[in-house]
């Protein structure tokens, strides 16, 4: 795999921290609050990532994330 030139994460755990900070401090406080409200519902969380700017803030694009979560039965890792 090739590292993205814009990624400043030093490890996988650092990348996870950055992801969480992105959500927690997203400028649209409403989107951040809505997403954090479904943090215990992984499929919905994945589908709602558009609320914090992922996939150009297009709900149809992040809906695929929730579908992939279900298709690959990612809940088994919870």
C-alpha positions in Angstrom: 0.0 0.0 0.0 1.1 3.6 -0.6 0.8 6.3 2.0 -1.1 9.4 1.0 1.2 12.5 0.8 -1.3 14.6 2.8 -1.8 12.1 5.7 0.1 13.1 8.8 -1.0 10.2 10.9 2.0 8.4 12.4 0.1 5.1 13.1 -3.3 3.5 12.7 -4.2 4.6 16.2 -3.2 8.1 15.4 -5.4 8.0 12.3 -8.3 6.8 14.4 -7.7 9.7 16.8 -7.7 12.2 13.9 -10.9 10.7 12.6 -12.6 11.1 16.0 -11.3 14.7 16.3 -12.7 15.5 12.9 -16.1 14.4 14.0 -16.0 16.0 17.4 -14.8 19.4 16.2 -16.5 19.6 12.8 -17.6 23.2 12.2 -21.3 22.2 11.8 -22.0 21.5 15.4 -25.4 20.1 14.6 -23.9 17.5 12.2 -21.4 16.5 14.8 -24.0 16.1 17.5 -26.3 14.1 15.3 -23.5 11.7 14.4 -22.3 11.3 18.0 -25.9 10.5 18.9 -25.8 7.4 16.8 -22.3 6.3 17.8 -23.7 3.1 19.3 -25.4 2.2 16.0 -22.6 1.4 13.6 -24.6 1.0 10.4 -26.4 4.3 10.9 -23.1 6.0 12.0 -21.4 4.9 8.8 -24.4 6.0 6.7 -24.5 9.4 8.4 -20.9 10.4 7.9 -22.0 12.9 5.3 -23.2 15.1 8.2 -19.6 15.9 9.0 -18.4 16.5 5.5 -17.4 13.1 4.3 -18.1 12.3 0.6 -18.8 16.0 -0.2 -21.6 16.0 2.4 -23.8 13.9 0.1 -26.0 11.4 1.9 -26.2 9.0 -1.0 -22.5 8.6 -1.0 -22.2 7.6 2.6 -25.3 5.5 2.5 -23.0 3.0 0.8 -20.8 2.8 3.9 -23.8 1.6 5.9 -24.7 -1.0 3.2 -21.1 -2.2 3.2 -21.1 -2.5 7.0 -24.2 -4.8 6.6 -23.0 -6.7 3.6 -19.7 -7.7 5.1 -21.3 -8.3 8.5 -18.9 -5.9 10.2 -21.0 -6.1 13.4 -19.3 -9.3 14.2 -16.3 -7.2 15.2 -18.2 -5.1 17.7 
